[in-house]
Amino acid sequence: MNPTHLQFLFDFGSPNAYLCHKVLPAFTARTGASVEYVPVLLGGLFKLANNRSPGEAYAAIPNKLAYERLEMQRFIARHGLERFRFNPFFPVNTLKIMRGACAAQRLGCFEPYVDAVYAAMWEQERNMAEDDVILATLAAAGLDGEALMATAQQAEVKQALIANTEAAHARGAFGSPTFFVGDQMWFGKERMRDIEELIAQAAG
């Protein structure tokens, strides 16, 4: 196990994955760790794992939902993530933009693609299930949206997203954000402190 290399399993539809994305630059600067982003389809992972979103799972437990919101606000305040806005179209069907992430990996524009789509989802309150919104978002970021969306429709790109999702489930994942350090899995943004401790222990 290399504790300085993390895999980050993400879907743009998860607000908590967005929050992780925003703090990862500072995390890597502190720890010297490298992070590999792995696109997965959260809906597909939920089906494989027989899981449900917190909104569904805790629908009859209002105190639990209230606590989830409190934890999110604490994280936002701790890291100064004032740009966060809860998407009014939530839950958004992320199939197109997650395939787009796999396409962006192939076209060499993965990092700006991820930044642009995350900002659109969780800062600009856009409905990123709509083709015209996706294309406008990518154009504003200086990306070739037509090429990205065309590549996203290729069979091998679709299969890559399926394979990532199935492999995540086989390793024990059931949601996003999920981190892997070697074979060790960590779920949730709150676990980032634990991962940082693991890296520090390994370095010490």
C-alpha atoms as an extended CHARMM CRD file, in Angstrom:
* protein
*
       204  EXT
         1         1  MET       CA              0.0000000000        0.0000000000        0.0000000000  PROA      1               0.0000000000
         2         2  ASN       CA              1.2350000000        3.4530000000       -0.9340000000  PROA      2               0.0000000000
         3         3  PRO       CA             -0.4290000000        5.8090000000        1.5770000000  PROA      3               0.0000000000
         4         4  THR       CA              0.5260000000        8.8400000000       -0.4980000000  PROA      4               0.0000000000
         5         5  HSD       CA             -1.6160000000        7.7730000000       -3.4630000000  PROA      5               0.0000000000
         6         6  LEU       CA             -5.3860000000        8.0570000000       -3.1380000000  PROA      6               0.0000000000
         7         7  GLN       CA             -8.1890000000        7.0820000000       -5.4650000000  PROA      7               0.0000000000
         8         8  PHE       CA            -11.2380000000        9.3420000000       -5.2550000000  PROA      8               0.0000000000
         9         9  LEU       CA            -14.4430000000        7.7260000000       -6.5110000000  PROA      9               0.0000000000
        10        10  PHE       CA            -16.8100000000       10.5120000000       -7.4730000000  PROA      10              0.0000000000
        11        11  ASP       CA            -20.1050000000       11.3530000000       -9.1260000000  PROA      11              0.0000000000
        12        12  PHE       CA            -21.0390000000       14.9610000000       -9.8470000000  PROA      12              0.0000000000
        13        13  GLY       CA            -24.4640000000       14.3240000000       -8.3200000000  PROA      13              0.0000000000
        14        14  SER       CA            -23.0610000000       14.0510000000       -4.7970000000  PROA      14              0.0000000000
        15        15  PRO       CA            -22.7490000000       17.3890000000       -2.9710000000  PROA      15              0.0000000000
        16        16  ASN       CA            -20.3700000000       15.7890000000       -0.5010000000  PROA      16              0.0000000000
        17        17  ALA       CA            -18.1120000000       14.6630000000       -3.3490000000  PROA      17              0.0000000000
        18        18  TYR       CA            -18.0770000000       18.2790000000       -4.5550000000  PROA      18              0.0000000000
        19        19  LEU       CA            -16.9850000000       19.4030000000       -1.0880000000  PROA      19              0.0000000000
        20        20  CYS       CA            -14.1620000000       16.8490000000       -1.1450000000  PROA      20              0.0000000000
        21        21  HSD       CA            -13.1200000000       18.0690000000       -4.5830000000  PROA      21              0.0000000000
        22        22  LYS       CA            -12.8340000000       21.6120000000       -3.2650000000  PROA      22              0.0000000000
        23        23  VAL       CA            -10.6150000000       20.6940000000       -0.3090000000  PROA      23              0.0000000000
        24        24  LEU       CA             -8.4020000000       18.1660000000       -2.1070000000  PROA      24              0.0000000000
        25        25  PRO       CA             -5.9340000000       20.7970000000       -3.4200000000  PROA      25              0.0000000000
        26        26  ALA       CA             -5.1240000000       21.9540000000        0.1180000000  PROA      26              0.0000000000
        27        27  PHE       CA             -5.0920000000       18.3300000000        1.2890000000  PROA      27              0.0000000000
        28        28  THR       CA             -2.5210000000       17.3250000000       -1.3170000000  PROA      28              0.0000000000
        29        29  ALA       CA             -0.4290000000       20.4250000000       -0.6180000000  PROA      29              0.0000000000
        30        30  ARG       CA             -0.2620000000       19.5280000000        3.0880000000  PROA      30              0.0000000000
        31        31  THR       CA              0.3510000000       15.8110000000        2.6680000000  PROA      31              0.0000000000
        32        32  GLY       CA              2.2470000000       15.5140000000       -0.6060000000  PROA      32              0.0000000000
        33        33  ALA       CA             -0.2700000000       12.8670000000       -1.6480000000  PROA      33              0.0000000000
        34        34  SER       CA             -1.3900000000       12.3270000000       -5.2260000000  PROA      34              0.0000000000
        35        35  VAL       CA             -5.0720000000       11.8340000000       -6.0250000000  PROA      35              0.0000000000
        36        36  GLU       CA             -6.4960000000        9.8050000000       -8.8850000000  PROA      36              0.0000000000
        37        37  TYR       CA            -10.0810000000       10.7360000000       -9.7520000000  PROA      37              0.0000000000
        38        38  VAL       CA            -12.2130000000        7.7360000000      -10.7200000000  PROA      38              0.0000000000
        39        39  PRO       CA            -15.6110000000        8.5150000000      -12.3200000000  PROA      39              0.0000000000
        40        40  VAL       CA            -18.4150000000        6.2060000000      -11.2010000000  PROA      40              0.0000000000
        41        41  LEU       CA            -22.1500000000        6.3230000000      -11.7980000000  PROA      41              0.0000000000
        42        42  LEU       CA            -23.7500000000        6.7610000000       -8.4070000000  PROA      42              0.0000000000
        43        43  GLY       CA            -27.1510000000        5.4800000000       -9.5090000000  PROA      43              0.0000000000
        44        44  GLY       CA            -25.5710000000        2.3150000000      -10.8390000000  PROA      44              0.0000000000
        45        45  LEU       CA            -23.4920000000        1.8890000000       -7.6870000000  PROA      45              0.0000000000
        46        46  PHE       CA            -26.6030000000        2.3110000000       -5.5380000000  PROA      46              0.0000000000
        47        47  LYS       CA            -28.3280000000       -0.4600000000       -7.4930000000  PROA      47              0.0000000000
        48        48  LEU       CA            -25.3740000000       -2.8200000000       -7.2260000000  PROA      48              0.0000000000
        49        49  ALA       CA            -24.9940000000       -2.1850000000       -3.4870000000  PROA      49              0.0000000000
        50        50  ASN       CA            -28.7310000000       -2.0980000000       -2.7220000000  PROA      50              0.0000000000
        51        51  ASN       CA            -28.1950000000        1.3950000000       -1.3460000000  PROA      51              0.0000000000
        52        52  ARG       CA            -30.3110000000        4.5480000000       -1.4110000000  PROA      52              0.0000000000
        53        53  SER       CA            -29.5800000000        8.2310000000       -1.1670000000  PROA      53              0.0000000000
        54        54  PRO       CA            -29.7290000000        9.7830000000        2.3250000000  PROA      54              0.0000000000
        55        55  GLY       CA            -32.8570000000       11.6810000000        1.2730000000  PROA      55              0.0000000000
        56        56  GLU       CA            -34.6200000000        8.3910000000        0.6090000000  PROA      56              0.0000000000
        57        57  ALA       CA            -33.0180000000        6.2960000000        3.3240000000  PROA      57              0.0000000000
        58        58  TYR       CA            -33.7210000000        8.8140000000        6.0860000000  PROA      58              0.0000000000
        59        59  ALA       CA            -36.9730000000       10.2560000000        4.7480000000  PROA      59              0.0000000000
        60        60  ALA       CA            -38.8360000000        9.0180000000        7.8210000000  PROA      60              0.0000000000
        61        61  ILE       CA            -36.0820000000       10.1410000000       10.2200000000  PROA      61              0.0000000000
        62        62  PRO       CA            -36.1720000000       13.9650000000       10.1430000000  PROA      62              0.0000000000
        63        63  ASN       CA            -33.6460000000       14.2960000000       12.9600000000  PROA      63              0.0000000000
        64        64  LYS       CA            -31.1240000000       12.2820000000       10.9490000000  PROA      64              0.0000000000
        65        65  LEU       CA            -31.6520000000       14.4440000000        7.8610000000  PROA      65              0.0000000000
        66        66  ALA       CA            -31.2830000000       17.5710000000        9.9760000000  PROA      66              0.0000000000
        67        67  TYR       CA            -27.9980000000       16.2490000000       11.3710000000  PROA      67              0.0000000000
        68        68  GLU       CA            -26.7250000000       15.4520000000        7.8610000000  PROA      68              0.0000000000
        69        69  ARG       CA            -27.3880000000       19.0730000000        6.8950000000  PROA      69              0.0000000000
        70        70  LEU       CA            -25.6560000000       20.2900000000       10.0550000000  PROA      70              0.0000000000
        71        71  GLU       CA            -22.5490000000       18.2200000000        9.2960000000  PROA      71              0.0000000000
        72        72  MET       CA            -22.4690000000       19.6370000000        5.7890000000  PROA      72              0.0000000000
        73        73  GLN       CA            -22.6950000000       23.2010000000        7.0790000000  PROA      73              0.0000000000
        74        74  ARG       CA            -19.9110000000       22.5440000000        9.5920000000  PROA      74              0.0000000000
        75        75  PHE       CA            -17.6600000000       21.2340000000        6.8170000000  PROA      75              0.0000000000
        76        76  ILE       CA            -18.4840000000       24.2030000000        4.5800000000  PROA      76              0.0000000000
        77        77  ALA       CA            -17.7100000000       26.6530000000        7.3850000000  PROA      77              0.0000000000
        78        78  ARG       CA            -14.4890000000       24.8790000000        8.4020000000  PROA      78              0.0000000000
        79        79  HSD       CA            -13.0900000000       25.0520000000        4.8800000000  PROA      79              0.0000000000
        80        80  GLY       CA            -14.5600000000       28.3850000000        3.7960000000  PROA      80              0.0000000000
        81        81  LEU       CA            -16.5670000000       26.9770000000        0.8960000000  PROA      81              0.0000000000
        82        82  GLU       CA            -18.9180000000       29.9240000000        0.5730000000  PROA      82              0.0000000000
        83        83  ARG       CA            -19.5890000000       29.3190000000       -3.1290000000  PROA      83              0.0000000000
        84        84  PHE       CA            -21.5670000000       26.1570000000       -2.4150000000  PROA      84              0.0000000000
        85        85  ARG       CA            -25.2300000000       26.3020000000       -3.3740000000  PROA      85              0.0000000000
        86        86  PHE       CA            -27.5620000000       23.3390000000       -3.1020000000  PROA      86              0.0000000000
        87        87  ASN       CA            -28.7030000000       22.4830000000       -6.6140000000  PROA      87              0.0000000000
        88        88  PRO       CA            -32.4340000000       23.2330000000       -7.0370000000  PROA      88              0.0000000000
        89        89  PHE       CA            -32.7240000000       20.4200000000       -9.6220000000  PROA      89              0.0000000000
        90        90  PHE       CA            -31.3700000000       17.7900000000       -7.2020000000  PROA      90              0.0000000000
        91        91  PRO       CA            -31.3320000000       14.8580000000       -7.7300000000  PROA      91              0.0000000000
        92        92  VAL       CA            -29.8350000000       15.4050000000      -11.1850000000  PROA      92              0.0000000000
        93        93  ASN       CA            -29.4330000000       12.5450000000      -13.6500000000  PROA      93              0.0000000000
        94        94  THR       CA            -25.6560000000       12.5500000000      -14.0700000000  PROA      94              0.0000000000
        95        95  LEU       CA            -25.2690000000        9.8430000000      -16.7390000000  PROA      95              0.0000000000
        96        96  LYS       CA            -24.3090000000       12.2940000000      -19.5040000000  PROA      96              0.0000000000
        97        97  ILE       CA            -21.8110000000       14.2800000000      -17.4690000000  PROA      97              0.0000000000
        98        98  MET       CA            -20.2400000000       11.1710000000      -15.9260000000  PROA      98              0.0000000000
        99        99  ARG       CA            -19.7540000000        9.6890000000      -19.3820000000  PROA      99              0.0000000000
       100       100  GLY       CA            -18.3920000000       13.1010000000      -20.2580000000  PROA      100             0.0000000000
       101       101  ALA       CA            -15.8180000000       12.7370000000      -17.4770000000  PROA      101             0.0000000000
       102       102  CYS       CA            -14.5970000000        9.4800000000      -19.0260000000  PROA      102             0.0000000000
       103       103  ALA       CA            -14.5170000000       11.2100000000      -22.4120000000  PROA      103             0.0000000000
       104       104  ALA       CA            -12.5220000000       14.0900000000      -20.9380000000  PROA      104             0.0000000000
       105       105  GLN       CA             -9.9290000000       11.6210000000      -19.6660000000  PROA      105             0.0000000000
       106       106  ARG       CA             -9.4370000000       10.4250000000      -23.2290000000  PROA      106             0.0000000000
       107       107  LEU       CA             -9.3730000000       13.9080000000      -24.7230000000  PROA      107             0.0000000000
       108       108  GLY       CA             -6.8290000000       15.2800000000      -22.2530000000  PROA      108             0.0000000000
       109       109  CYS       CA             -9.0600000000       17.8840000000      -20.6160000000  PROA      109             0.0000000000
       110       110  PHE       CA            -10.1530000000       16.0250000000      -17.4930000000  PROA      110             0.0000000000
       111       111  GLU       CA             -9.1860000000       18.5760000000      -14.8240000000  PROA      111             0.0000000000
       112       112  PRO       CA            -10.8370000000       21.6230000000      -16.4270000000  PROA      112             0.0000000000
       113       113  TYR       CA            -13.8710000000       19.4900000000      -17.2740000000  PROA      113             0.0000000000
       114       114  VAL       CA            -14.2850000000       18.3610000000      -13.6610000000  PROA      114             0.0000000000
       115       115  ASP       CA            -13.8210000000       21.9130000000      -12.3450000000  PROA      115             0.0000000000
       116       116  ALA       CA            -16.3800000000       23.3250000000      -14.7870000000  PROA      116             0.0000000000
       117       117  VAL       CA            -19.0280000000       20.6770000000      -14.1840000000  PROA      117             0.0000000000
       118       118  TYR       CA            -18.6730000000       20.7420000000      -10.4070000000  PROA      118             0.0000000000
       119       119  ALA       CA            -18.9880000000       24.5310000000      -10.4070000000  PROA      119             0.0000000000
       120       120  ALA       CA            -22.0880000000       24.3420000000      -12.6010000000  PROA      120             0.0000000000
       121       121  MET       CA            -23.6860000000       21.7530000000      -10.3370000000  PROA      121             0.0000000000
       122       122  TRP       CA            -22.9030000000       23.0920000000       -6.8970000000  PROA      122             0.0000000000
       123       123  GLU       CA            -22.1110000000       26.7860000000       -7.3320000000  PROA      123             0.0000000000
       124       124  GLN       CA            -24.1300000000       27.9630000000      -10.3350000000  PROA      124             0.0000000000
       125       125  GLU       CA            -27.2590000000       25.8580000000       -9.6840000000  PROA      125             0.0000000000
       126       126  ARG       CA            -27.5210000000       24.5750000000      -13.2680000000  PROA      126             0.0000000000
       127       127  ASN       CA            -29.5280000000       21.5730000000      -14.4610000000  PROA      127             0.0000000000
       128       128  MET       CA            -26.6540000000       19.4870000000      -15.7610000000  PROA      128             0.0000000000
       129       129  ALA       CA            -28.9250000000       16.7750000000      -17.1240000000  PROA      129             0.0000000000
       130       130  GLU       CA            -29.8640000000       19.0390000000      -20.0500000000  PROA      130             0.0000000000
       131       131  ASP       CA            -27.7900000000       18.9320000000      -23.2320000000  PROA      131             0.0000000000
       132       132  ASP       CA            -27.9390000000       22.6640000000      -23.9080000000  PROA      132             0.0000000000
       133       133  VAL       CA            -26.9090000000       23.4800000000      -20.3410000000  PROA      133             0.0000000000
       134       134  ILE       CA            -23.9970000000       21.0370000000      -20.5240000000  PROA      134             0.0000000000
       135       135  LEU       CA            -22.7770000000       22.4760000000      -23.8130000000  PROA      135             0.0000000000
       136       136  ALA       CA            -23.0880000000       26.0720000000      -22.5910000000  PROA      136             0.0000000000
       137       137  THR       CA            -21.1920000000       25.2120000000      -19.4100000000  PROA      137             0.0000000000
       138       138  LEU       CA            -18.3510000000       23.5610000000      -21.3090000000  PROA      138             0.0000000000
       139       139  ALA       CA            -18.1620000000       26.3820000000      -23.8560000000  PROA      139             0.0000000000
       140       140  ALA       CA            -17.9070000000       28.9520000000      -21.0640000000  PROA      140             0.0000000000
       141       141  ALA       CA            -14.9550000000       26.9790000000      -19.6940000000  PROA      141             0.0000000000
       142       142  GLY       CA            -13.2300000000       27.0220000000      -23.0750000000  PROA      142             0.0000000000
       143       143  LEU       CA            -13.8680000000       23.3200000000      -23.6930000000  PROA      143             0.0000000000
       144       144  ASP       CA            -15.0820000000       21.6490000000      -26.8840000000  PROA      144             0.0000000000
       145       145  GLY       CA            -18.4410000000       20.4600000000      -25.6470000000  PROA      145             0.0000000000
       146       146  GLU       CA            -19.4720000000       18.9630000000      -28.9750000000  PROA      146             0.0000000000
       147       147  ALA       CA            -16.3490000000       16.7950000000      -29.0930000000  PROA      147             0.0000000000
       148       148  LEU       CA            -16.7320000000       15.7780000000      -25.4680000000  PROA      148             0.0000000000
       149       149  MET       CA            -20.3690000000       14.8010000000      -25.8250000000  PROA      149             0.0000000000
       150       150  ALA       CA            -19.6920000000       12.9310000000      -29.0650000000  PROA      150             0.0000000000
       151       151  THR       CA            -16.8460000000       11.0060000000      -27.4280000000  PROA      151             0.0000000000
       152       152  ALA       CA            -19.0890000000       10.2870000000      -24.4460000000  PROA      152             0.0000000000
       153       153  GLN       CA            -21.3910000000        8.3430000000      -26.7790000000  PROA      153             0.0000000000
       154       154  GLN       CA            -18.6530000000        5.9630000000      -27.9080000000  PROA      154             0.0000000000
       155       155  ALA       CA            -19.1570000000        2.3850000000      -26.7890000000  PROA      155             0.0000000000
       156       156  GLU       CA            -15.7590000000        2.1150000000      -25.1080000000  PROA      156             0.0000000000
       157       157  VAL       CA            -16.3960000000        5.2900000000      -23.0960000000  PROA      157             0.0000000000
       158       158  LYS       CA            -19.7810000000        4.0520000000      -21.9180000000  PROA      158             0.0000000000
       159       159  GLN       CA            -18.1780000000        0.7460000000      -20.9970000000  PROA      159             0.0000000000
       160       160  ALA       CA            -15.4030000000        2.4920000000      -19.0750000000  PROA      160             0.0000000000
       161       161  LEU       CA            -17.9550000000        4.1270000000      -16.7720000000  PROA      161             0.0000000000
       162       162  ILE       CA            -19.7350000000        0.8040000000      -16.2780000000  PROA      162             0.0000000000
       163       163  ALA       CA            -16.4330000000       -0.9310000000      -15.5430000000  PROA      163             0.0000000000
       164       164  ASN       CA            -15.4010000000        1.7390000000      -13.0220000000  PROA      164             0.0000000000
       165       165  THR       CA            -18.7430000000        1.4090000000      -11.2540000000  PROA      165             0.0000000000
       166       166  GLU       CA            -18.6910000000       -2.3840000000      -11.1520000000  PROA      166             0.0000000000
       167       167  ALA       CA            -15.0830000000       -2.4140000000       -9.9500000000  PROA      167             0.0000000000
       168       168  ALA       CA            -15.9430000000        0.0730000000       -7.1970000000  PROA      168             0.0000000000
       169       169  HSD       CA            -18.7460000000       -2.1750000000       -5.9640000000  PROA      169             0.0000000000
       170       170  ALA       CA            -16.4880000000       -5.2430000000       -6.1180000000  PROA      170             0.0000000000
       171       171  ARG       CA            -14.0140000000       -3.4320000000       -3.8520000000  PROA      171             0.0000000000
       172       172  GLY       CA            -16.7310000000       -2.6500000000       -1.3010000000  PROA      172             0.0000000000
       173       173  ALA       CA            -17.9320000000        0.7900000000       -2.3510000000  PROA      173             0.0000000000
       174       174  PHE       CA            -21.5870000000        1.7010000000       -1.9350000000  PROA      174             0.0000000000
       175       175  GLY       CA            -21.6620000000        5.4700000000       -2.4860000000  PROA      175             0.0000000000
       176       176  SER       CA            -19.7000000000        8.6470000000       -3.1410000000  PROA      176             0.0000000000
       177       177  PRO       CA            -17.4260000000       10.1800000000       -1.9900000000  PROA      177             0.0000000000
       178       178  THR       CA            -15.3210000000        7.0730000000       -1.4910000000  PROA      178             0.0000000000
       179       179  PHE       CA            -11.5470000000        7.0030000000       -1.1350000000  PROA      179             0.0000000000
       180       180  PHE       CA             -9.2060000000        4.0760000000       -1.5300000000  PROA      180             0.0000000000
       181       181  VAL       CA             -5.6880000000        4.0240000000       -0.1130000000  PROA      181             0.0000000000
       182       182  GLY       CA             -4.3760000000        0.7660000000       -1.4400000000  PROA      182             0.0000000000
       183       183  ASP       CA             -7.0650000000       -1.7490000000       -0.5330000000  PROA      183             0.0000000000
       184       184  GLN       CA             -8.3360000000        0.3080000000        2.4060000000  PROA      184             0.0000000000
       185       185  MET       CA            -11.6410000000        2.0710000000        1.8120000000  PROA      185             0.0000000000
       186       186  TRP       CA            -12.7900000000        5.2900000000        3.4430000000  PROA      186             0.0000000000
       187       187  PHE       CA            -16.2970000000        6.6600000000        2.8830000000  PROA      187             0.0000000000
       188       188  GLY       CA            -17.4280000000       10.2320000000        3.3230000000  PROA      188             0.0000000000
       189       189  LYS       CA            -15.8500000000       13.6530000000        3.5070000000  PROA      189             0.0000000000
       190       190  GLU       CA            -15.3800000000       13.3440000000        7.2740000000  PROA      190             0.0000000000
       191       191  ARG       CA            -12.8880000000       10.5050000000        6.7070000000  PROA      191             0.0000000000
       192       192  MET       CA            -10.4030000000       12.8010000000        5.0210000000  PROA      192             0.0000000000
       193       193  ARG       CA             -8.9540000000       13.6600000000        8.4240000000  PROA      193             0.0000000000
       194       194  ASP       CA             -8.3700000000        9.9450000000        9.0520000000  PROA      194             0.0000000000
       195       195  ILE       CA             -6.6270000000        9.5600000000        5.6980000000  PROA      195             0.0000000000
       196       196  GLU       CA             -4.4140000000       12.5340000000        6.5090000000  PROA      196             0.0000000000
       197       197  GLU       CA             -3.4700000000       10.9090000000        9.8160000000  PROA      197             0.0000000000
       198       198  LEU       CA             -2.6160000000        7.6830000000        7.9740000000  PROA      198             0.0000000000
       199       199  ILE       CA             -0.3070000000        9.5560000000        5.6110000000  PROA      199             0.0000000000
       200       200  ALA       CA              1.3450000000       11.3920000000        8.5110000000  PROA      200             0.0000000000
       201       201  GLN       CA              1.9410000000        8.1240000000       10.3780000000  PROA      201             0.0000000000
       202       202  ALA       CA              3.4790000000        6.5360000000        7.3110000000  PROA      202             0.0000000000
       203       203  ALA       CA              5.7640000000        9.5320000000        6.8170000000  PROA      203             0.0000000000
       204       204  GLY       CA              6.7530000000        9.6430000000       10.4760000000  PROA      204             0.0000000000
